[in-house]
Each structure stands twice: as structure tokens, then as C-alpha cells.
């Protein structure tokens, strides 16, 4: 007990072993859905060669990266934060990077993203970047990503399609048809009900229940397997199996720049860094404040170490082929149960590690069961829109373009670029050159090259 007290500062933070363990388990229950959801998102896309990643291998990779990253947060950052593949960030990898390069090269950009965040965390450059990107755009990026992953969930579930006379329509025919859509609708309503009732592990519990319903439906109804998408729900042949580490280390760090081009690869990398860094900052400060770990000046204890671990977690996510790892806002659930130190993260990390043995279960969860989580998380990310000053058109217009173009063009990069360019142009048109940081001129020029490249060459 004395060793734990010294290692995790239990007495100083008025924490107890019991509350820490309970908080760590609660955090695991709140974030464990990512072990099922991340593989479905990544496996739902193909790379430039048409290759698709294996669900079982992705499940192992996701769990391993999350476990190692969370344990690092426990012992280095001494913070009650769970760390795993970030929703939104994995969408960037799957739908912005992979179409232009191989999976190994896309994961190489993830490694670079983590390295850049480490450098930003230890050098002080992060303040320069934070000051150059308007706060309204930072919030808009989160909202836009939420809208984007919501659309991905709706499309994957067959609730929305683009195969009709209009760019988007309800279902495949303009109406909702088929059992998979019915299963998705049931799962979404169930998840919303459980979540608003603050049921512990609401997202994970909903995915599990909906997956069971899908298995039953698939067994008793006549359904074309193609309607389910990548994964067809069926009774697993086993519950426990040895983890498959086939994706670990499958990384080409710089190959993406050659395959996709320097501009495209750099924009994807910039988007990963921007989203990952600022999302982590907001989550860390918010959850730390909830845990009463923020001092009178608003400073978080060991923030430098925490941010460094967040960067290292990004590298780990890339090396494991699990997409960028970042601090999970669901850590607030554990904080609500009393978590205050890294001891809670030890419990969370240990449980995440154990899930590597249960990959057969993940291989039977269809998109119809997992997609509701994308819709709900999108709704939660949408709440950031309240922080955009909509009455100020100099900020509202760039924020709107950022939010709208992400789902409407199926591209996070396009949204970020449009917002940055619009902000710079509007400020310049009004003669407010002093309000445009020099770094934003550089970023705007890069995005202009990105948008114009196909027309010029």
C-alpha cells in the first residue's frame, strides 16, 4: 500500500485503492466499445490497392495499442485517463489516407502524427499552433468530424445511401428496407435510451445486445449476406482464441509521400495532428477539471508528461495498425466513480489487454450493431457547436464551411481546408491583417495548393 501511495500519490489526491479500481473498471466499461467499433471502421475501407484489413487482426491491434498506451498514461502521466484509437481520427486514416496509399503507408502517417505531437508537447511549439488556429475553428473541426462519422454510420448501416436520383436518400430505394436496417434502428434507439438514462457502459451494452439480435435475425430470416456489409452476424465458433498479431509492425513511415504525393500526404498528416492534438488538450483539461486535478491557474498536474504520453500513444497506434490513439473523454465516467490517479488507468489498461483473447466475439458484430455508436458519438461531438460565436460572421462562416464540407464532401481534410482559407480571406478582406498569424498564411497556402492541384496538373 505504501508503494502504491508513493507511486500514484494516493494520499495527496485523497484517493483510495478501492475507488481507483472501481473508477478504472468503469472507464473500461465506458470505452470498451472502441475495441469492437475501430476494427469495423478500418475494415470498412480499402486502400489504394483495394486491400482490406482483417477484423480479427484489427481487434487484437486495437486492444494491444489501447492497453499499452493506457498503462503508459498510468505510470508516466499518473492520470486517470483511458487511451485508445480515437473516433474521427480513425475515419481520417480509413477515408482520407487509405484511398491514396497502402495501409502500411497510412499507418506510417499515424506514426509521424504521434512523433509530431511529442515534439509539440516538449518544445513549446504547441502554443504557437494553438494561437494560430482560431478557437471557433477548433470547435468546428470537432463538430464537423462528428457529422462525418455520423454519416459514415448511417451509410454503413444502410439507413442512408447515395445510389438513387438524389445525392443522398433514405435507405437504398428512398425507403427503409431490409432486416439490417431494422436491426440498426433498434440498436440506435436502445443506445440512446440507455445513454440518456446514464446506464453504465451504455454504448458497449447496446452494441452487444444489438449484435445478439442481429445473430438471431440472421439465423431465422432469409437475408442476403451482402446486406450486412463486411461482417455477417453468426454464432462464433469460439469465445476465446489466441490473439493474432499479424498487423503489428506493418508500417511504412515515409512511403505515403511517394505514393499519394507530398501535398496530399502532408494535408492528411496535418489533419491528424490538428485533430488529435486539440481533441486531446480539450479532453485532458475537461476530465482533469472534473477530477478536481486543476489548480487555481487552470493548470493540470504533469500536463507535459500527459501530452507526451498522448503523442507516444499515437506512435503506438500506428505501429500496431490501430489508428491514432488518444485520451478518451469516456474517462470522465471513471472520474465520476472516484478515479483520481494513474492506479485507475492500471485497472483500465489491464482489462483492455484481456480483451485481446476475445477477438472471435468482435468478428461477429455487424455494422448494423456498431454503427449506432458512430451516430451517438457524432451527436455528442455536435455539442461543441455551442462554443462557436455564430453572431460573428468572420468566425461563423469559416466554422460553417468546416462543419458542412466534411460530411458533404466525405472528407475531413476538405472541411479543415475550407475553414482555414475562408477565415484568412475574410480577415484580409476586412483589412484585419494583424489578426492573421503568419503560420495561418502558410497553412492557407498549403490548402490552396491541395484544392488546386488537380486543376493545375
N, C-alpha and C positions, 0 to 999 in steps of 0.2 A: 504493500500500500504506500509506503514511503517513497519507493522508487517511482510509482505512478504519479504521486503527488509532485515530485521534483520534475519529472519528465513532461507532464502536461499542465503543471501549475493549477492543480485542482483547488487547493485551498485559496489561492489568490483570486480565483474566479468564482469562488463559492460554489464549486461543483462537487458532486458525489459520483462514485463509480456507478452506482445503480442508475442514476439519472442519465449519465453519459451513455451507458449501454442501451438503455431504453430509447434515448434520443437517436442513437446510431441505427438501431433496428428500424425506427420509424422513418428515418431518412431513406434507408434502403427500400422500404415498402413503397415510399412515395416516388422513388426514381427508378425502380427496377423495371418499369415498363420499357425503358430505353434498350434493355437487353433484347427485347422482342422487336421493338419498333425500328431501331437503327439498321438491323440486317434487312428488313423489308424495304426500307427507303433505298439503301445502297444496291440491293439486289434487283430493285425495280428499274434500274437504269443500265444502259450498256455503254461501253467505252467506244472510242473511235474505231476500234477493230470489230465491234459487235460483241465483244466478250461480256459475260455476265458473271458476277461473283456468286460463290456458293453460300447458301443460307447458313448451313452448319458451321462452316469456317468463319463466316462473319459473326455468328453468335459467340463463338469462342474468342475471336479477336476483340469484340466489343466488351465482353466480360473481363478479359485479361487486362485490357488497357484501362478500364474503369477501376479495377481492383488495385492495380499498381499505382495509378495516379492518386486515388483516394488515400492510400496508405502513405504516399509521399506527403500529401497535404496534412496527414495526421502527425507525422514525425518531424517534418521540416517547418510547416506553417503553423502547427498546433492550433488548427481551426476546425470547427465542426461542419466542414463542407464536403459533400459528396461530389465527385468529379467523374464525368463520363462524356460520351460522344454528344456534342451539342446539337439539338434540333435547330434547323436553319443552317448551321454550319455544314451538316451532312448533306443538306439539299444543295448547297453550293458545290460540294465535291461531286455529287451524283449528276446534277443537271447543268452545271456551268463548266466544270473541269473535264469530267469524263468524256463528253461528246467531242472534245478536241484533242484528247490524248489517251494513252493507255491508263489502266487503273494504277499500275505501279508508278507512273509519272504523276498522276493526280495525287496519290498519297505522298509523293515526293514534295509536292507543293504544301501539303499539310505539315510535313517535317519542317520546311522552310518557314511556314507560318509560326510554328512554335519557337523556332530559333529567333525570328524577328521579335516576337513578344518578349522573349527572355532578354534580348538586347535592350528593348524599350523599357523593360522593368528595372534594369540595373544601371542604365545610363542617364536617365532623366529626360530622354528624348520624348517620352510619352507625354510630358506636359506641353511640348511644342505641338504635337499632333492633336492633343485634346483641345488646345486653344485654336487650332486652325479649322477644325470641323465644327460648324455651328451646332449648338446643343439641340436645336429643333431638328436638324437633320439626323443626329444620333438617335433621337426618339423615333423619327420617321423610318429609319432603317429597320429598327426592331418591329415597328408596325407592318412595314412592307414585307418583311420576312414572314411575319405571322400570316399575312394574307396569302403569301406564296405557298407556304406549307399547307394552308387550309385548302387551296385549290388542288394541290398535289393529292391530298387525302380524298377530296371529293372525286377527282378523276380516277384515282386508283380503285376506289370503291365502286365505280360505275354510276355514281349519283349524278355526275356531270360528264358530258362528252363533247367533243368537237367534230363529230362525224356528220352532223346534219347541215341544213341550209344556213344556219347561223353559226358564227364562230364558236359559241358555246350553247349548249342546250341541256335540258333536264333529261337524264338517262341517255340511252343510246338511240331513242326514237322520238324524243320530245316528251316522253312519259317515263315514269319509273317502272322498270320491268325486271323480272328475274329474282330468284332467291338470294343471290349475293347482295343485291341492293337492299332487300328486306332485312337481311342479317345486319348490314351496316347501319340501317336506320334504327333497328332495335338497339344495337351497341351504342350508337351516339346518344340516344335518349337515356339509356341506362347510365352511361358515363356522366352525362350532365346532371342527372338526378343524384347519383352518388356523390359527385363532386360538390354540388351546392349544399348537400347535407353534411359536407365535411367528413365523409366516411374515410377512415384511414386506408391508404393505398387504393383510392378510388379508381385511378386510371388503370393500374395493374389488374385490379379485381375485375373491372369491366372488360378488359381485353381477354382475360381468362374465361369469364362466363360467356362472352360472345363467341370465343373460339370453340367452346364446348357446344354451343348452339349450332355453329357452322358445321361441326363434325356430324352432329345428329341430322341436320338438314341434308347434308351431302350423302348421308347413308340411306335416307328414306325417300329422297326426291330424285327425279331424273334430271340431272344437271350436266351440261357440257362442261367438262373440267376447265376449259379455256375461260369460262365466265369468272372463275375465281382469281385469275391472274397468275402470278409466279408460284404461289403456294396453294395446293389443293388440300383442304382440311380433311384429315382422316385420323383414325386412332393410331398413335405412334407405336412402332414396333418395340420400342423400349423407352423407359423413362430416364435411365442413366446410361451414359456412354462416355468413353474416353474423349477428352477434348481434341479437336482437330486444329492443329497449329499451322496448317498449310499456308495461310496468308501472312504469317509473321515474317517480317523482314523482306517482303516483296515490294521493294521501294526503289524508284529511280529518281533521285533528288532533282537533277537538273534536266532530265530528258524532256520534260513538258515544254520547256522553252524552245527546243528544237522542233518538236512535233506540232505544237499549236501556234508557235510564233512568240516572239518576245513580248509584244504588246498584249496579246490575249492572255498569256500565262501570267504576266505581271498584273493585269487587271484582276484576274481571279485571285492571285495571291494578296493583292491589296484589299479585296473584298473580305477574304478570310481574316486578315489581320484586323481590319477595321471592325468587323462584326464581333470577332472573338474577343478582342481586347476590351472594347467598350461594354459589351454584354457582361463580361467577367467583372469589370470595375463596378458596374451598377449592382450586380448580384452580390458581390462581396460586401460592398458598403451597406446595401439594404439588409442582408441577412445578419451582418455583424451588428448593425444597429438594433435589430430585433433581439439579438442575443445580449444586448447591453455591453458590447465589447468596444464601442466607440467612445472616445474620450470627449471632453468639453469642446475641443477644437475640431471635432469630427474626424479624428484620426483613428485608423484601425490598427491594433497591435500587430506587429510583424507583417505589415502590409507588403513590404518589399519581398519578403520570403514567400508570402502567399502568391503574389503576382508572378514571381519566378517559377514557383511550382506549377502555376497555371500554364506558363509557357512550356515548361518541361512536359506537362501533360499533353500539350499539343503535339510535341515531338513523338511521344509515346503512341498517341493515337495514329499518327502517320506510319510509324514503324510497324504497328500491329494491323494496319489497313482497316482501322475502325473509324476514320474521320477525326477531325479535331476534337480533343477532349477539353472540357471547360467546366467551371464551377456550376453546379445545378441549383437553380432557385428553389427546388424542392427541399433543399437543405433546411429551409425555414420550418418545414414540418418537424424535423428533429429538434430544432431550436425550441419550438413550441412545447416539446416534451421534456425540455430541460438541458439539452446539449449545449455545452459552453466551450469545450476543449477538443483537442485532437483525439482524445480517447474515444469520442463518439465516432470519429472517422475510422478508427481502427475496426470498430464493430461493423460499420458500413462496408469498408473495404474487404473484410473477411467474408461477409455474406456475398458480395459481388463476385469474389473469387470462387465461391462454392457453386455459383450458377453455371460455371463452365462445364460442370458434369451433367447438366440438364439440357444440352443442346437438342436432343430429339424432340423435346416439347416445343421449342421455338420453330422447328421445321414443319409444324402442322398448323401454325397460326396464319390464316389468310389475310390479305389486305383488308377485307371487309371487317375483320375483327380489330385490326391495328389502326386503320385509318381514322376512326373516331378520335383517337388521341391527337392526331395532327389538327383536326378541326378545333378541338377544345383548347389545345395549346395556342393555336392561332388566335382564338378569342381572347386568351389571357394576354398575349403579346399586343393585341389591339388596344389594351387599356393604356398603353404608353401614349396613345394619341392625345390624351388629356393634357400632356405636357407640351404640346405644340401650340404656340400662340397664334391661333387661326385668325385673329383680328389684324395681325401684321402681315400684309401681303408679301413683303420682302422675304418672309420666312415661310408663310403658308403655301405659296405657290411651289417653291422648291420641295417642301415637305410633301405636298400632294403628288407631285410628279414622282418623287421617290417611292411613295406608297403605291401609286396606281400602276406604274410601269413594271413593277416586279411581277405581280400576277398576270397583268395584261400582255406582257411580252414573254412570260415564263422565264424571266431572267432577273436574278438579284443584282447582277452587275449593271444591267441597263438602268435599273432604278436608281442605284447609287450614283451612276454617272450623270443621269439626267438632273438629279437634285443638285449635285455639286456645280455643274455647268450653269444651271438656272440661277442659283444663288450668286455665283460670281458675276454673271451678266447683269442681273438686276441691280446689284450693288454698284457695278461700274456704270450702268446707265443712269443712275441717280447721283453719280459723282462721289460716291462714298468709298473711294479707293483705300482710305485708311482703315476701313473695316474688313478689307480683304487681305488676310495673311498671305505672305509671299508663297508659303507652301501650298495654299489653295490654288494659286495661279498655276503651279506646276501640276497639281492633280487634275485641274480642269483641262490643261493642255494634253495630258495623257488620255483623258476620257474622250476628248475631241478626236484624237488620233484613233482611238478604239472605234468610235462610231463611224469615222470617215474612211477607214482602211479599205473596206470592200468597194467603195466607190472610186477610190483613187488608184487602186492597183488591180 
